[in-house]
Amino acid sequence: MTLALGGLTLGFVGTGTITEAVVTGLSRTKFRDNRIVVSPRNETVAKKLAAAYENVEVATDNQDVLDRADLAFLAVRPQIVEEVVRSLRFRRDHHIVSFVAATPLDRLMEWVDERPACLSQAIPLPFVADLQGATAIYPPDEKAAAIFSALGTSAQVASKHEYDLLAGASSLMGTYFGILDATSGWLERNGLPKPVGDAYLRQLFAGLAFAGSARSGLSFDALVEGHSTKGGLNEQVLADFTGNGGLRALSEALDAVMVRIAPDNKK
């Protein structure tokens, strides 16, 4: 990115897990010197961030965050977002990025008192703290993309439907660790000490993740073939998993998630 964002003050309305992860990640990037203002809403997290990073300040309240910020992130729970947004005074030159789940932009726009220059939404995940994030952004927003590309990678999409699909895909995180947990239990039940099995699985799957990112030019189908010898064990497990309904169950689970994310969406 060639955008000059060095002089921007970044504000966070809401100071929870995701705000902490984003601010932590920013401290490891070219944005480490940007002034950052965080909400005092979660006093413990706010004070922790201010103590850890010289460029982070705790605002007096959410309005103080907005008054001091050029680019502000809405990072509050969906249950209270309407109350919070309606209580704030926005400026026409504000650049706003919403992290709030299940709250479309047109609804947010109904609650703001002054239409900001830019309003977009993003789905940062906790591992932005380690610069390993994969952040969906809608609509395309070059400033947000510059920030989240520095925290890993960003995926700008042109439609709400595409954004909802990426949100649906992000719901696989628990399933990923659930597979690891189930495999760890199988190893232990069959006689392998749990610490040994867990250490092996962590590195095995870390290696697979690296293979996927390092070979980005290959399709996932090609990676399956490359990691499954003809007639071998990997091919056998995938065939059994597919034959016993594993892939069908996964597809149905994602369809069910999309009903929750976008109940009015029509394919």
WONOR-V372630 format. One record per backbone hydrogen bond with DSSP energy under -1.0 kcal/mol. CO is the residue of the C=O (numbers start at 1). NH is the residue of the N-H. If there is no record, write none. Layout:
BEGIN
co & nh
CO & NH
CO & NH
END
This chain:
BEGIN
co & nh
3 & 5
5 & 8
9 & 70
9 & 71
10 & 37
11 & 73
12 & 14
12 & 39
13 & 75
16 & 20
17 & 21
18 & 22
19 & 23
20 & 24
21 & 25
22 & 26
23 & 27
25 & 28
26 & 29
29 & 32
31 & 34
35 & 10
36 & 57
37 & 12
38 & 59
42 & 46
43 & 47
44 & 48
45 & 49
46 & 50
47 & 51
48 & 52
49 & 53
53 & 56
55 & 36
57 & 38
61 & 65
62 & 66
63 & 67
64 & 68
65 & 69
70 & 95
71 & 11
72 & 97
73 & 13
74 & 99
77 & 80
80 & 84
81 & 85
82 & 86
83 & 87
85 & 88
91 & 94
94 & 117
94 & 118
95 & 72
96 & 120
97 & 74
98 & 122
104 & 108
105 & 109
106 & 110
108 & 111
108 & 112
118 & 96
120 & 98
121 & 138
125 & 128
126 & 129
127 & 132
128 & 131
133 & 153
135 & 155
136 & 123
137 & 157
138 & 121
141 & 145
142 & 146
143 & 147
144 & 148
145 & 149
146 & 150
149 & 152
151 & 133
153 & 135
155 & 137
159 & 163
160 & 164
161 & 165
162 & 166
163 & 167
164 & 168
165 & 169
166 & 170
168 & 171
169 & 172
170 & 173
172 & 176
173 & 177
174 & 178
175 & 179
176 & 180
177 & 181
178 & 182
179 & 183
180 & 184
181 & 185
182 & 186
183 & 187
184 & 188
185 & 189
186 & 190
187 & 192
188 & 191
193 & 197
194 & 198
195 & 199
196 & 200
197 & 201
198 & 202
199 & 203
200 & 204
201 & 205
202 & 206
203 & 207
204 & 208
205 & 209
206 & 210
207 & 211
208 & 212
209 & 213
210 & 214
211 & 215
215 & 218
219 & 223
220 & 224
221 & 225
222 & 226
223 & 227
225 & 228
229 & 232
232 & 236
233 & 237
234 & 238
235 & 239
236 & 240
237 & 241
238 & 242
239 & 243
240 & 244
241 & 246
242 & 245
245 & 249
246 & 250
247 & 251
248 & 252
249 & 253
250 & 254
251 & 255
252 & 256
253 & 257
254 & 258
255 & 259
256 & 260
257 & 261
258 & 262
262 & 265
END
